[in-house]
């Protein structure tokens, strides 16, 4: 199971009016650069990007662009410490990978520190470990101009 998908839409049904940009398929890691483009295209609107940690590793350099351009993007990285999308694709094709293959899809040796990665590209950040902290961090980050990263430990 991937971190976010079609089951997110019903949960957002009662949210305030918003624009929702999503992957149509086949582009792992599109969240951070998609958010960067959205912020460039509508600089007067805050942007919240939701991206899993494994997928973020494909396009992490988007944070540097956000910092360089001063874009108002709140990046939420869901840190499940795994390339879950790739594990799902293995299941989808009927593969039965062994422990060594599955081991290569874990992101825990060494454990990634997205707050430090963001800081290294000029983006401040914060790690949260529960839903209440996440909600507060998003509210705080969207009130401030410029990019911000929230690492949500799953």
PATORVEX-382343 format. One line per field, with one value per residue: residue number from 0; residue in three letters; x, y, z of N, C-alpha, C in turn. Coordinates in nm, 3 decimals. Atoms other than C-alpha are relative to their C-alpha. Layout:
BEGIN
num: [NUM ...]
residuo: [ALA ...]
n_X: [X ...]
n_Y: [Y ...]
n_Z: [Z ...]
ca_X: [X ...]
ca_Y: [Y ...]
ca_Z: [Z ...]
c_X: [X ...]
c_Y: [Y ...]
c_Z: [Z ...]
//
This chain:
BEGIN
num: [0 1 2 3 4 5 6 7 8 9 10 11 12 13 14 15 16 17 18 19 20 21 22 23 24 25 26 27 28 29 30 31 32 33 34 35 36 37 38 39 40 41 42 43 44 45 46 47 48 49 50 51 52 53 54 55 56 57 58 59 60 61 62 63 64 65 66 67 68 69 70 71 72 73 74 75 76 77 78 79 80 81 82 83 84 85 86 87 88 89 90 91 92 93 94 95 96 97 98 99 100 101 102 103 104 105 106 107 108 109 110 111 112 113 114 115 116 117 118 119 120 121 122 123 124 125 126 127 128 129 130 131 132 133 134 135 136 137 138 139 140 141 142 143 144 145 146 147 148 149 150 151 152 153]
residuo: [UNK UNK UNK UNK UNK UNK UNK UNK UNK UNK UNK UNK UNK UNK UNK UNK UNK UNK UNK UNK UNK UNK UNK UNK UNK UNK UNK UNK UNK UNK UNK UNK UNK UNK UNK UNK UNK UNK UNK UNK UNK UNK UNK UNK UNK UNK UNK UNK UNK UNK UNK UNK UNK UNK UNK UNK UNK UNK UNK UNK UNK UNK UNK UNK UNK UNK UNK UNK UNK UNK UNK UNK UNK UNK UNK UNK UNK UNK UNK UNK UNK UNK UNK UNK UNK UNK UNK UNK UNK UNK UNK UNK UNK UNK UNK UNK UNK UNK UNK UNK UNK UNK UNK UNK UNK UNK UNK UNK UNK UNK UNK UNK UNK UNK UNK UNK UNK UNK UNK UNK UNK UNK UNK UNK UNK UNK UNK UNK UNK UNK UNK UNK UNK UNK UNK UNK UNK UNK UNK UNK UNK UNK UNK UNK UNK UNK UNK UNK UNK UNK UNK UNK UNK UNK]
n_X: [0.084 -0.074 0.032 0.123 0.058 0.141 0.074 -0.015 0.102 0.118 -0.036 -0.012 0.128 0.052 -0.102 0.026 -0.031 -0.143 -0.042 -0.068 -0.080 -0.042 -0.062 0.093 -0.059 -0.127 -0.105 -0.036 -0.070 0.044 0.058 -0.080 -0.008 0.135 0.028 -0.086 0.066 0.125 -0.034 -0.046 0.116 0.097 -0.079 0.084 0.071 -0.086 0.000 -0.039 -0.039 -0.002 -0.088 -0.064 -0.145 -0.068 0.022 -0.069 -0.142 -0.020 0.008 -0.024 -0.060 0.104 -0.007 -0.096 0.067 0.097 -0.076 -0.060 0.104 0.083 0.137 0.082 0.037 -0.016 -0.026 0.021 -0.062 0.048 -0.118 0.029 -0.131 0.003 0.047 0.125 0.053 -0.068 0.049 0.133 -0.015 -0.040 0.123 0.089 -0.043 -0.003 -0.134 -0.013 -0.141 -0.054 -0.041 -0.108 0.059 0.082 -0.091 -0.048 0.107 0.019 -0.075 -0.033 -0.143 0.035 0.132 -0.004 0.041 0.047 -0.016 -0.139 -0.013 0.064 -0.084 -0.116 0.039 0.052 0.140 0.015 0.088 0.041 0.046 0.115 0.021 0.141 0.092 0.021 -0.121 0.001 0.097 -0.055 -0.115 0.052 0.058 -0.110 -0.080 0.074 0.011 -0.127 -0.038 -0.116 0.016 -0.017 0.014 0.044 -0.022 0.103 -0.043 0.115]
n_Y: [-0.118 -0.124 -0.088 -0.074 0.040 -0.032 -0.008 -0.134 -0.091 -0.009 -0.064 -0.144 -0.048 -0.113 -0.105 -0.126 0.007 0.005 0.067 0.126 0.050 0.135 0.089 0.079 0.133 0.020 -0.096 0.009 -0.117 -0.124 -0.093 -0.119 -0.090 -0.046 -0.110 -0.111 -0.061 -0.063 -0.123 -0.096 -0.040 -0.074 -0.041 -0.057 0.108 0.098 0.134 0.108 0.120 0.124 0.091 0.103 -0.015 0.069 -0.077 -0.129 0.018 -0.014 -0.139 -0.083 -0.128 -0.102 -0.085 -0.105 -0.097 -0.072 -0.095 -0.101 -0.088 -0.049 0.046 0.027 0.141 0.084 0.136 0.101 0.127 0.112 0.084 0.139 0.065 0.108 -0.027 0.077 0.000 0.105 0.127 0.018 0.037 0.141 0.078 -0.015 0.086 0.137 0.040 0.051 -0.027 0.054 -0.098 -0.087 -0.098 -0.091 -0.077 -0.115 -0.099 -0.065 -0.125 -0.012 0.021 -0.079 -0.065 -0.134 -0.113 -0.097 -0.135 -0.036 -0.013 -0.126 -0.109 -0.008 -0.066 -0.132 0.006 0.041 0.115 0.051 0.140 0.023 0.143 0.037 -0.078 -0.134 -0.077 -0.024 -0.106 -0.126 -0.037 -0.050 -0.132 -0.094 -0.019 -0.072 -0.141 -0.066 0.003 0.081 0.146 0.066 0.145 0.074 0.145 0.068 0.137 0.092]
n_Z: [0.000 0.002 -0.111 0.030 0.127 0.023 -0.126 -0.057 0.052 -0.086 -0.126 0.023 0.054 -0.075 -0.009 0.069 0.144 0.026 0.123 -0.034 0.110 -0.037 0.096 0.081 0.014 0.068 -0.028 -0.142 -0.051 0.064 -0.095 -0.030 0.115 0.034 -0.093 0.040 0.115 -0.044 -0.071 0.101 0.081 -0.080 -0.116 -0.104 -0.070 -0.067 0.058 -0.091 0.075 -0.078 0.072 -0.082 -0.005 0.110 0.123 -0.012 0.029 0.144 0.045 -0.118 0.039 0.012 -0.119 0.028 0.087 -0.084 -0.082 0.088 0.053 -0.110 0.027 -0.117 0.006 -0.119 0.046 -0.103 0.039 -0.081 -0.016 -0.037 0.005 0.097 0.135 0.005 0.137 0.075 -0.053 0.059 0.141 0.001 -0.023 0.116 0.112 -0.047 -0.043 -0.136 -0.032 -0.124 -0.101 0.047 0.091 -0.080 -0.083 0.077 0.011 -0.130 -0.014 -0.142 -0.027 -0.118 0.000 0.061 -0.083 0.098 -0.053 0.029 0.146 0.038 -0.052 0.087 0.125 -0.031 -0.040 -0.140 -0.014 -0.132 -0.002 -0.086 -0.020 -0.014 0.084 -0.058 0.033 0.145 0.027 -0.049 0.084 0.127 -0.026 -0.023 0.122 0.104 -0.039 0.026 0.142 0.035 -0.010 -0.128 0.012 -0.117 0.010 -0.081 -0.022 0.005]
ca_X: [0.000 0.134 0.129 -0.146 -0.382 -0.746 -0.859 -0.743 -1.012 -1.313 -1.127 -1.083 -1.449 -1.532 -1.221 -1.230 -1.227 -0.884 -0.697 -0.571 -0.287 -0.209 -0.012 -0.194 0.039 0.392 0.592 0.740 0.844 0.641 0.508 0.795 0.854 0.477 0.441 0.733 0.560 0.229 0.396 0.567 0.237 0.032 0.270 -0.018 -0.148 0.007 0.097 0.105 0.292 0.235 0.508 0.634 1.000 1.100 0.943 1.090 1.437 1.388 1.335 1.466 1.649 1.315 1.366 1.670 1.464 1.193 1.454 1.626 1.298 1.145 0.839 0.556 0.549 0.488 0.638 0.503 0.724 0.553 0.846 0.750 1.119 1.054 1.013 0.653 0.557 0.818 0.708 0.353 0.470 0.641 0.312 0.122 0.331 0.309 0.673 0.773 1.099 1.315 1.448 1.759 1.553 1.305 1.594 1.708 1.372 1.400 1.518 1.655 2.029 2.112 1.783 1.714 1.682 1.465 1.482 1.863 1.839 1.601 1.820 2.115 1.920 1.808 1.464 1.380 1.202 1.049 0.991 0.655 0.542 0.165 -0.141 -0.189 0.172 0.132 -0.180 -0.013 0.304 0.104 -0.093 0.229 0.415 0.136 0.123 0.487 0.618 0.873 0.931 0.914 0.949 0.764 0.891 0.592 0.724 0.486]
ca_Y: [0.000 0.340 0.623 0.821 0.747 0.739 0.691 1.050 1.214 1.117 1.233 1.579 1.611 1.860 2.074 2.437 2.496 2.422 2.310 1.952 1.852 1.483 1.221 1.056 0.759 0.665 0.948 0.848 1.156 1.416 1.579 1.814 1.944 1.962 2.180 2.393 2.455 2.528 2.788 2.949 2.957 3.101 3.286 3.442 3.101 2.873 2.526 2.209 1.914 1.563 1.317 0.988 0.964 0.706 0.902 1.227 1.080 1.089 1.467 1.611 1.887 2.065 2.193 2.388 2.553 2.640 2.806 2.986 3.127 3.190 2.980 2.944 2.563 2.350 2.010 1.722 1.414 1.099 0.901 0.534 0.445 0.240 0.253 0.131 0.230 -0.009 -0.289 -0.235 -0.256 -0.587 -0.718 -0.582 -0.787 -1.100 -1.098 -1.284 -1.111 -1.262 -1.092 -0.956 -0.784 -0.639 -0.524 -0.293 -0.113 -0.011 0.339 0.273 0.208 0.485 0.642 0.951 1.285 1.499 1.799 1.798 1.738 2.033 2.256 2.172 2.312 2.626 2.508 2.508 2.204 2.017 1.651 1.543 1.208 1.228 1.370 1.659 1.772 1.739 1.954 2.222 2.215 2.259 2.548 2.715 2.664 2.796 3.120 3.195 3.293 3.076 2.702 2.471 2.094 1.874 1.520 1.317 0.995 0.709]
ca_Z: [0.000 -0.089 0.165 -0.007 -0.287 -0.388 -0.027 0.049 -0.166 0.049 0.360 0.203 0.098 0.374 0.326 0.218 -0.159 -0.298 -0.605 -0.600 -0.829 -0.835 -1.015 -1.302 -1.295 -1.376 -1.223 -0.889 -0.693 -0.879 -0.559 -0.479 -0.833 -0.894 -0.584 -0.700 -1.032 -0.862 -0.639 -0.938 -1.128 -0.842 -0.609 -0.416 -0.300 -0.038 -0.161 0.048 -0.102 0.033 -0.062 0.077 0.171 -0.089 -0.372 -0.239 -0.280 -0.659 -0.670 -0.342 -0.531 -0.575 -0.219 -0.335 -0.609 -0.356 -0.132 -0.417 -0.548 -0.203 -0.290 -0.042 -0.026 0.282 0.203 0.410 0.383 0.508 0.645 0.636 0.584 0.274 -0.102 -0.058 -0.413 -0.551 -0.318 -0.445 -0.805 -0.729 -0.590 -0.892 -1.134 -0.920 -0.812 -0.500 -0.398 -0.131 0.181 0.007 -0.264 -0.014 0.204 -0.077 -0.062 0.303 0.395 0.741 0.705 0.744 0.844 0.636 0.813 0.588 0.820 0.783 0.407 0.374 0.591 0.367 0.072 0.254 0.368 0.740 0.876 1.165 1.248 1.390 1.525 1.564 1.388 1.631 1.583 1.206 1.199 1.411 1.200 0.879 1.029 1.149 0.822 0.599 0.800 0.720 0.376 0.199 0.188 0.487 0.529 0.776 0.822 0.946 1.096 1.020]
c_X: [0.088 -0.050 -0.129 -0.051 -0.146 -0.080 0.011 -0.115 -0.126 0.030 0.007 -0.133 -0.053 0.096 -0.047 0.034 0.150 0.025 0.079 0.072 0.054 0.063 -0.106 0.055 0.134 0.110 0.032 0.078 -0.045 -0.045 0.079 0.016 -0.137 -0.038 0.082 -0.061 -0.129 0.028 0.053 -0.118 -0.102 0.069 -0.081 -0.075 0.099 -0.016 0.042 0.027 0.004 0.076 0.057 0.152 0.072 -0.014 0.071 0.148 0.030 0.016 0.027 0.057 -0.102 0.000 0.096 -0.062 -0.101 0.071 0.054 -0.103 -0.092 -0.146 -0.073 -0.056 0.025 0.010 -0.019 0.055 -0.049 0.110 -0.039 0.125 0.007 -0.038 -0.128 -0.059 0.064 -0.041 -0.139 0.008 0.046 -0.122 -0.090 0.038 0.015 0.137 -0.004 0.145 0.039 0.044 0.108 -0.056 -0.084 0.085 0.049 -0.105 -0.033 0.090 0.041 0.146 0.083 -0.139 0.015 -0.050 -0.041 0.009 0.142 0.022 -0.058 0.087 0.122 -0.029 -0.067 -0.145 -0.008 -0.099 -0.024 -0.045 -0.117 -0.027 -0.144 -0.087 -0.021 0.120 0.003 -0.096 0.054 0.115 -0.046 -0.059 0.109 0.074 -0.075 -0.022 0.126 0.032 0.122 -0.022 0.026 -0.019 -0.043 0.024 -0.097 0.038 -0.123 0.024]
c_Y: [0.124 0.091 0.076 -0.044 0.038 0.013 0.137 0.090 0.005 0.069 0.152 0.062 0.122 0.116 0.126 -0.015 0.013 -0.055 -0.122 -0.048 -0.136 -0.072 -0.077 -0.138 0.004 0.099 0.003 0.125 0.132 0.107 0.127 0.092 0.051 0.118 0.123 0.075 0.071 0.133 0.107 0.056 0.083 0.047 0.060 -0.105 -0.092 -0.137 -0.098 -0.123 -0.118 -0.104 -0.102 0.012 -0.068 0.075 0.134 -0.012 0.013 0.147 0.100 0.137 0.110 0.093 0.116 0.108 0.082 0.105 0.113 0.101 0.055 -0.042 -0.039 -0.142 -0.064 -0.143 -0.096 -0.132 -0.107 -0.105 -0.139 -0.087 -0.116 0.055 -0.082 -0.007 -0.111 -0.138 -0.030 -0.041 -0.145 -0.090 0.004 -0.090 -0.145 -0.050 -0.049 0.018 -0.059 0.111 0.097 0.109 0.101 0.090 0.126 0.111 0.066 0.123 0.022 -0.023 0.075 0.060 0.141 0.104 0.112 0.143 0.048 0.016 0.133 0.119 0.019 0.065 0.135 0.004 -0.041 -0.115 -0.040 -0.144 -0.012 -0.150 -0.039 0.099 0.141 0.090 0.037 0.113 0.135 0.048 0.055 0.139 0.105 0.033 0.080 0.147 0.079 -0.004 -0.091 -0.147 -0.051 -0.149 -0.058 -0.147 -0.067 -0.147 -0.090 -0.118]
c_Z: [0.000 0.111 -0.022 -0.136 -0.006 0.128 0.066 -0.043 0.087 0.133 -0.014 -0.047 0.072 0.011 -0.072 -0.148 -0.023 -0.139 0.041 -0.124 0.042 -0.117 -0.077 -0.026 -0.068 0.028 0.149 0.039 -0.057 0.100 0.024 -0.121 -0.044 0.088 -0.035 -0.117 0.037 0.069 -0.096 -0.079 0.074 0.129 0.114 0.082 0.071 -0.066 0.108 -0.086 0.096 -0.080 0.097 -0.011 -0.115 -0.131 0.004 -0.036 -0.150 -0.042 0.113 -0.036 -0.023 0.121 -0.022 -0.087 0.081 0.085 -0.086 -0.046 0.109 -0.013 0.127 -0.008 0.136 -0.050 0.116 -0.053 0.097 0.007 0.049 -0.012 -0.099 -0.137 -0.021 -0.140 -0.082 0.050 -0.058 -0.146 -0.013 0.021 -0.123 -0.117 0.044 0.044 0.145 0.044 0.134 0.094 -0.049 -0.092 0.078 0.088 -0.073 -0.009 0.134 0.009 0.145 0.034 -0.103 -0.013 -0.056 0.099 -0.095 0.050 -0.029 -0.150 -0.047 0.042 -0.089 -0.134 0.025 0.043 0.147 0.011 0.144 -0.016 0.097 0.007 0.027 -0.077 0.054 -0.031 -0.148 -0.033 0.043 -0.087 -0.135 0.018 0.018 -0.129 -0.106 0.036 -0.031 -0.150 -0.021 0.021 0.141 -0.024 0.135 -0.027 0.097 0.012 0.008 0.092]
//
